[in-house]
Amino acid sequence: MLRRIPLVALLAVLIFSAACTNKKVNNPLANVDSKQPDKVLFDRAMDDLKHNRFDVARLSLQTLINTYPDSEYIARAKLGVADSWYAEGGSASLAQAEIEYNDFKTFFPNMPEAAEAQLKIANIHYQQMEKPDRDYTHALRAEEEYRNLILQFPDSKLVPVAKQRLLEVQEVLADRDFAIGRFYFLRSSYPAAIARLRSVQETYPLYSKSDEALYLLGQSYESEIAMVRARPMNEVLKSRLVADFTKDAADAYSRVITRYPLMNRADDAKQRLIALHQPVPRPTHEAIMQNKAEQDSRRETSMMTKVVRNFYKHPDVAQATRVGDPTLVDPEPVAASSVMLEATRAMMGTNPAQNNKATVEAGKGAPPESQAVPRSDAQPAPNSTSANSTSVEILTPGVNSGAPATNTSSDTAGTTPATGNGPLFPPTGSSAQQASDPNELKPIAQDDNSAPLPAPQQVNEIKSGSASANTAPAPAPASGSTSGAAASSTTQQQQDDALISSSKHKKKKGLHKVIP
């Protein structure tokens, strides 16, 4: 009896152990220490990436993708292949990484990692971006890819990073266009300079040299005025063209004062408006604070960094602003031919809405006794028209097999501007010399025959004492609240003036004194 008990116990132990062994075989994932084979491959590849073994990591990831197409790690494996090419670096590796990231976006467009893949694509071109005077292909591609990220994934956490990078890329592109516009200005090709500088201002309003671009734009219009006055032509057409160029120059200078009041060219723009006998605007408090925030966000580059940057391919983006939103849609670029066409329409008094051919009115014959002959060197009168006129037909340049603009009037022959990228009116004689030093922008002198004009009116400027002669006296305040509001407005304007005057101490330093 005692011998049978150990035998029964032995059989029970054997049956229990067999049952446990079969349970482990049927469910191998029950053990905590066991791992899925696709997870093992993925972990091994991530470890290889961490230790810069890119070829081994890609081999493991490709094995995972081909062997386990239904694995939950398939998306991360595809992204890991692209990351391995991105981390390896080099032109060829970055190009392959861009292909892999695009494939990931194609297969998994709704995953959160799709925004990360788009950011990596933009960063690939950002890293290969060159200086403004070099090839700008990667800068254009970087701008396009950052815009795609912002527009396609507006709810992503990576949007602020993309916006800041986009501001830096647009700083480089704007610097390139500004340099081209300045080159045309120094070569007296004013229509081309106007077209390029207008494109800079309309496309990149947060550019660090926007005040310089607008000031140079106004100088280009003034140079056109000087060339028009020096050229013999019909006085009616000349006065119209001078009035139009004067208005455009005043708009450019006013834009400097109202949009960039704390920047270096604000005082110069005010002086040019006074010289042109145009009203000087006053910037609003919101514009002053906005421009102050933009200026404070820019970083100054040290002298040593500037020297070292000469040996780098990547541009210096320290001057890019860190506030505001970048431009996401480019406006239509301005061409030099369109600038010449606008000047021709302004000279002839045509309607821009007409179809490439317009019938206009130009002065002919002697004016009546009660009307004086208009002069181009007098103060331009807005919306002035001629009483005695004749019909003139002008064709748009570039239409009818590239034929230049022509007119049918015999007394206005030779007044149509030449086509091409040259000046609207080529200089004759000594008028071609605008300045002795081509790198120095000097104000253009007024004509000696111009009649003396009264001082310009200061727009939105509160004057103490008696009211202006041309304005009616202000009514008396109805209550004490009105006087309090006026006092607070005056105090606010005084604070704005103090802020503007204090910002003028931040003049150009270092190399900016030698290299304008």
Buried (B, 14 or more C-beta within 10 A) or exposed (E): EEEEEEEEEEEEEEEEEEEEEEEEEEEEEEEEEEEBEBBEBBEBBBEBBEEEBBEBBBBBBBBBBEEBEEBEBBBBBBBBBBBBBBEBEEEEBBEBBBEBBEBBBEEBEEBEBBBBBBBBBBBBBBEBBBBBEEEBEBBBBBBBBBBBBBEEBEEBEBBEBBBBBBBBBBBBBBBBBBBBBBEBBBBBBBBBBBBBBBBBBBBBBBBBBBBBBBBBBBBBBBBBBBBBBBBEBBBBBBBBBBBBBBBBBBBBBBBBBBBBBBBBBBBBBBEBBBBBBBBBBBBBEEBBEBBBEBBEBBEEBEEEEEEEBEEEEEBBBBBBBBEBEBBEEBEEEBBBBBBBBBBBBBBBBBEEEEEEEBEBBBBBEEBEEEEEEBBBBBBBEEEEEBEEBBEBEBBBBBEEEEEBBEBEBEBBEEBBBEBBBBBBBEBEEEBEEBEEEEEEBEEBEEBEEBEEEEEBEBBEEEEEEEEEEEEEEEEEEEEEEEEEEEEEEEEEBEEBEEBBEEBEEEEEEEEEEEEE
